[in-house]
Amino acid sequence: MERLDVIIFGATGFTGKYTVFEAVSVLKDLRWGVAGRNREKLQAMLKEMGAKAKKDLSQTPMFIADVNDEASLTEMAKSCRIVVNTAGPYRFYGEKVVKACIEAGTHHVDVSGEPQYMETMQMKYNERAREKGVYVVSACGFDSIPADMGIVFVEKNFDGVVNSVETFLVNGARDINADCGKAGLNFGTWESAVYGLAHADELRGIRQKLYPERLPKFYPILKHRPLMFRSSEVNKVCLPFPGSDRSVVMRSQRYLYEHDKKRPVQMHAYIGFPSWVVAGAVALFATIFGLMSKFKFGRTLLLKYPGVFSGGFVSREGPSEARMERTFFKMTMKATGWPSSQRLAESTDQYTEPPTKTLMVRVSGPNPGYGSTCVALLSAAVTILRDSNKMPSTGGVMPPGAAFSKTSLISELEKHEHGMKFEILANK
């Protein structure tokens, strides 16, 4: 059988089924199918999402594939040009899918926000992926398209040399008083966070193997803000952002430095809250969550009672559609650097004067967990299929900024109702 363009794997999971819903519009010009462990569940999901999208999806090609059956993964991978993998947590279920895709010569994208998984995949499979001409790109959802492609957008519009970028994430709801349920995350995302924190100490060893040589330091060095502070950029009380954005961005910046001789951008990420009280409560919760995740008994409690330990924000059923449709995100990015008139001869040269130029941009979108994320994931897949001539020519395991910096991914994201908007706020 002729290969399909795209197969959505894990299509009956929470993220998977909303990816199928968005595929009706994002993949409308491509041949796509779905894959999962159970045919009846796949059929039920297609009926549900078809009704939601007002489109008959009953003839959508279906594939039975299970991470515990490597032959089924190989068969799935051989049946398409790119696998869109929504089956997490990826530390448990991702590697076998990546391996099957590479050996089948099939591209792979996912929405992982798990640095250990992403960097392990790069360490183990980058060379083989390059040999096979395959792109494996993780973090193609809310973690970390806004930050990584946001910095790509910053550099394209800066007209000079960027030294550093600070990101300030604000999440909100259009109708905060609406009765749309408390839950904001599904259980799979919570599970990924629990195990990611539990094994955070793995990262040092992985990075020592992945990057035996450190990047040179570029001055001035971007300093960390205080642990809790009021940001004039977004008028919110901010804490350090605990997600994978910074690790993903720094991998992209290293890649672009090593392959394009581009001065790497320094970056710190923050998340904003409406008051000191809310930010303090979140900081306290995060501390308790981090401590509990370090011990087996603590992890058992976190996973058994997600609603209790998240104040009702996480549930096994996931958020209601009413809640998802009302949520949005805005990521404000403050870039500082030097105008083009002060550009140095070599990217490794050091500036002796402090930065004099500032650019403020914003990346925003609706329903970050399951709307913008699903559109971004599918848009990344579309971009690999259509713009591969603008990507690093050898293939490989890489983050979005490295893979898509010269492509039309940003304009693809801006096409769709649940996509993302990139805009300039101020240029000084």
Disulfide bonds with the S-S distance in Angstrom:
none
